[in-house]
Amino acid sequence: MVTDADAVIPEHYSKVASFSNWVKFYDDEELTFKAEGKEISVYRAGQLCSRLNK
């Protein structure tokens, strides 16, 4: 899930990473997601899902 800076992150999510300017995610050898922004944060709820906030 991708949200903007005004999004309210539920308490059961924990921040697992933070990036500046850009981030790219690959699955094996293929680019699966990219984002650009001043600050990009990645949150995770257990092992089930991730959420990006930029």
C-alpha positions as CSV (number, residue, x, y, z in Angstrom):
1,M,0.0,0.0,0.0
2,V,1.4,3.4,-0.9
3,T,0.2,6.5,1.0
4,D,1.1,10.2,1.2
5,A,2.7,12.1,4.0
6,D,-0.7,12.9,5.6
7,A,-1.7,9.3,6.1
8,V,-2.3,8.0,9.6
9,I,-0.2,4.8,10.1
10,P,-2.1,2.3,12.4
11,E,-0.3,1.3,15.6
12,H,0.1,-2.3,14.5
13,Y,2.6,-1.2,11.8
14,S,6.2,-0.7,12.7
15,K,8.7,1.3,10.6
16,V,11.4,-1.0,9.2
17,A,13.3,1.3,6.8
18,S,13.6,4.9,5.6
19,F,15.0,6.2,2.3
20,S,15.8,9.7,0.9
21,N,15.0,10.8,-2.7
22,W,14.2,7.4,-4.2
23,V,13.8,3.6,-3.6
24,K,13.6,0.6,-5.9
25,F,12.4,-2.9,-4.9
26,Y,13.4,-6.0,-6.9
27,D,11.9,-9.5,-6.9
28,D,14.8,-11.7,-7.9
29,E,16.0,-9.9,-11.1
30,E,12.9,-7.8,-11.9
31,L,12.1,-4.3,-10.8
32,T,8.7,-4.5,-9.0
33,F,8.3,-1.1,-7.4
34,K,9.9,2.3,-7.5
35,A,9.1,5.6,-5.7
36,E,10.6,9.1,-5.4
37,G,10.2,11.6,-2.6
38,K,11.9,13.6,0.0
39,E,11.5,10.8,2.5
40,I,10.1,7.4,1.8
41,S,9.3,5.2,4.8
42,V,8.5,1.4,4.8
43,Y,6.2,0.0,7.5
44,R,5.4,-3.6,8.2
45,A,2.5,-5.3,10.0
46,G,3.9,-8.6,11.2
47,Q,5.0,-10.8,8.3
48,L,1.9,-10.2,6.3
49,C,2.2,-6.8,4.5
50,S,4.2,-3.7,4.0
51,R,3.2,-0.1,3.5
52,L,5.1,2.7,1.9
53,N,4.7,6.3,3.1
54,K,6.2,9.1,1.0
